[in-house]
């Protein structure tokens, strides 16, 4: 069962955070957090906080799940804050401070191939060709 969590109005541009997306997708949540912790980008801290929050919420709502996997990470543009700065010849120059929204989709990891009483389950034997 997928779990969706959103972190909105983060103070970074969406393009900067989208560079981190391939590092995280498809990984187990604790492994993704470790990868983001060792990534030297400001955006990695923001994505890590969003992922940590999503993981805590998922564990709170579904405590029976053993582990979670990052199924998808959606990074959308948010509104822009507009500020003025002095420009040449007395003009005002517009500065756009960009915001973004991060949506984390976690999926429960199904543990396949569990060892039961020292032997593989029937479904694994059938998949391997042993009948």
N, C-alpha and C positions, 0 to 999 in steps of 0.2 A: 504494500500500500504506500503510494508516494506521499511525502509530506512537503508542503510548500511554505516557505518563509520569505518575507520581504524586508529589506533594509532600504528605507527611502531617504532621499535628500542628503546623500553622502557628498562631501565637499571634494570631489575629484571629477575630472572629465571621464566620460564613458569610454573614449578611445584608449585612455591609459589603463583602465581596468580590464578592457577586453583582451589585452595582451596576456593576462593571467589565466584566462579561461581554459586554454588547452592544458595547462598544468594540473587542473583540478578535476575536470570532467572524467568520469569513469573510475575514479580512485575511491578507495574506502575513506571515510570521513577523517579518521585519525591520521591516515597517511597524507591526505590533502592538507590538513592543518600543519603537519610537519614540513611539507614542501613550502607552504606559504610562509612559515616562520623563518625559513632559511633563504627566502627570496628578498633581495635588497631593493625593494621598491616601496614607495609610500602606499600605493594601491594595494599591495599585498596585506598590509595591516588592516585596511578597510574590509577587504574580502574575507580575511581571517576572522575578524570580529563578526561579520554577518554569518559566516559558516558556523562559528562557535555558538552564536545565538540560536541558529536554526537547529543545530545538533542538541542543544540543551532543551529546547522546546519539544523536539521530537522524542527525546528520551523521557520527558515529563508526561507527554500525552500517550506514548506507546512504550511503557516500561518493559514489556515482554520481548521487545526486539533486541537481539544480541548486538548487531552492528548495522551501520548505515553506510550507504554508498552515495556519492554525489552523482545523481542522474543527469542534471543539467544546471547550468549557471547562466542566467539571463541578465544582461547588463543593458539597461535602457537609459536614454538621456532624460534628465529631469529639467526643471525650469532653469532659467539663467538669471542670476542677479546682475543688474546693470548698474555700473558705477561710472562716474565721470572723473576725468583727469585732465589737467591742463595740457593743452597741445600748442603747436606753433601758431604765432600771430594771434594770440588771444582766443583761440578756439578751444572747445571742449572735446576731448577724445573719449569715446565710449570703451569701457572695459567690461567684458562679459566674464563673470565668474560662473563656471559651469557646475551643475550638480548632476547626480545620476541616481538611479534606483537599481538595486541588486536583488534579484529573485533567486533563491537557492531551492532546488528541488532534490530532496533526499529520498532514497528508496531503500527499503529494508533488504539486507543481504540474506538470500536464502542459502542455507548451508547444505550443499549437496555432497553426497559421498560420505556421509557420517558412518563411522564404524560402529556396528551394533554387534555385541557379543563376539568381537574379534573377527567378524567376516564382513564383507561388503554387502550392502543391501541388494535385493533382487534387481532393482531398476538399474543399478550400476553394472551388474553382471550382464544384463540383457544388452545394455548399451555397448559393452566391451566385446560382445559376441560370444560369451560363455553361456551355454544354455544347459 
